[in-house]
Amino acid sequence: MEVGLFPNPYRPGIGLRPRREGQRPLLPQHARHCPVLEAGSSAGFLVYPPLSDKETFQVTYEGEGRYQLVYSVNTKGTKWDPIFTVTYLLPMGGIGATKREVKMHIQDTPQTREIAHLMPGMFISQDDMGTPAGAVTLRGAWNFQTPPGWDTIYTPVFNMIERPFAPMMVIRVETDWHVHDSEFRYVLQPGETISASHSMPIGQVMFVPREEITFRDGTEEEIAARHKTAQAFYDEKAKTKVKTPYGLEYSPHYQNTSRQRKAASKPRGEDGAGDPPA
């Protein structure tokens, strides 16, 4: 399947491209030997913010409809220097205009102030703040267009379990016809902050077909065959135990079988396998 890839229209060309990644370095050591966990982590693609490697921003929800965004740079590689802070004050009860105050941490000129007014909209969706209370929507560096009949699901990064970690609302968009910018909708508690940097993903996307699913009951013969297959799998798994240098035992049977099935399903001649083309 081919998915169209388009840059963030507010900041084109800045930010890492989406990629698969099954590793989660902060998980316990035994997770390195769990192929189904890593396959879950690598489902879909990680999405990064539209930032260069010398930029970062933080958004804090201070409560009572008040948000603060700080944009910083590290031009010399020694420390992060704040460039500007934007404070948003949402109207009470949702009636009225959002107030926005800009504070410059560098020389305040008409040019730098104009940049400070424009840049926050490249990183966050300012119109989505406060829906619900504490919500902040981060923009991705790249957007997607799926083939006909396929949708995009926007999720938090799978298997990121370290705390604290703000919850995120998962959405599904018909991106085969709707031009949707990649957005990840986190919800902060008062006093919480969410940060974004060049190499830190802000979310994950998956592409799924838009089709109805029906369930049917398995037959008695199918149930018996499934039990037989399961027993054979666990018997073979028990025979292939290996031990890591740290004394942890695990079985590579699932991983080996998965690789064999994938290799067998490739057309002959692909990746140098099978007969060479005539």
Order of alpha helices (4+ residues) and beta strands (2+ residues): beta-alpha-beta-beta-beta-beta-beta-alpha-alpha-beta-beta-beta-beta-beta-beta-beta-beta-alpha-beta-beta-alpha
